[in-house]
Amino acid sequence: MTEQARRLPTGDAEKTSSEELRRLRQDYPDWGFLIVDDDRWTAVRGRRTLLQAPTPQELRRELPPLPGEERTTADARPDAGSSRPPAHERDRRRDERREKTSRDLSGSSIT
């Protein structure tokens, strides 16, 4: 048996992984999800947002809250002591800055 074949989930582990993956895809339909080597859960949105975690629960904490779901900073990230916001928050702020810059440039008259 190859090393990779030994690492693949089997039986109950595979069923649990499939169920977790299905729930993530259902809760976040505009995100793509995949499992790499059974120990790295990955979420992708757009061309620049990529989140990774060792478990689906940790990945879910990194994702933006669902509508109507309130989370404290400590609940949202395992590294809550860090001053760096989670990836989805950084992306939102970056998009807001780009939109503001675009509005500012379109409203200015260059002669």
N, C-alpha and C positions, 0 to 999 in steps of 0.2 A: 504494500500500500504506500502510495506517495505521501510526502509530508503534507501537501496541500489537501489531499483526500482525507487525511486524518483530522484536519482542521475544520472541514465542512460540517455544518450542523446536521445532526441526524435525529430521527424520531421526534421526541417531545421538544427538543431544542429547536429543531427546524420549524415545527408547528408554532411554537411561541414566537420565533423570529418573524415568521410569515404574518402572524396576527398583529404583532407590533408594527410591522411595515404597513399593513393594510390600514391600521388606525391612524398612523402618521399621514398617509396619503389621503385618507378621508378627511382628517382635520385640517390639513394644509394642501388643498387641491392645486394651488399655484406653485408648489415646491416639488422638486424631484428628490426621491429618496433611494438610496441603495446601501447594501451592506458589503463591505470589502473585508475579506479574510475573517469573517465572523466576529471580529473584535473592533471593527471601525465602522460606525454608522455615519453616513454622509448625507447632508441635505444641500441641495443646489437650487438657487433661484437666480435667473438671469445669467449674465455672463460673468459677474464679479462676486456674487455672494456664494460662499462655500463654507459650510459648518461641518465639523467632525467631532465625534465623541465616541468613547468606548462602549456605551450602552444607549439604548433608545430613550431611557429616562433622562440621561444627561443631555442627549441631543434635544429632546423636547424642552428642557430648561433653557437651551441656547436660542431656540426659535422665538419669534415674537409672540406675545400673548394672543390667544384666540379672542374674538369679539366677546365682550362681557366677562372676560377672565381678568381679574386683577392679580398682579403678582408684586411682591416686594422685591427689592433688589437682591436680597439674600436668597429668595426663592428662584429668581430668574437665572442666577449663575452660581456655579460652585465657587468661583473665585471672587466672591462679593467684596472682598477687601481691596480688590484692584480698582484703580481709578479709571481704567479703560472701559468704555461702555461695550455691550455685546455687539456682535457684527451687524445684526439687523438695525440697531440704533445708529451705528456709524453710517450705514448705507442710507438710512432715512435722512440723516443730517446732511450727508454729501449731496443727495438728490435735491434737498431744499436749497442748498447753496447754489447748485447749478441752475435751478429754476429761477432763483432770484437774480443771479448774474445774467441769465438769458433775458429776463424781463427788463433789467436795467439797460442792457445793450440795445434791445429792440426799441426802448423808449427814448434813447438818446439820439440827438441829431448830430451826425458827424458831417462837417462841411469841408 
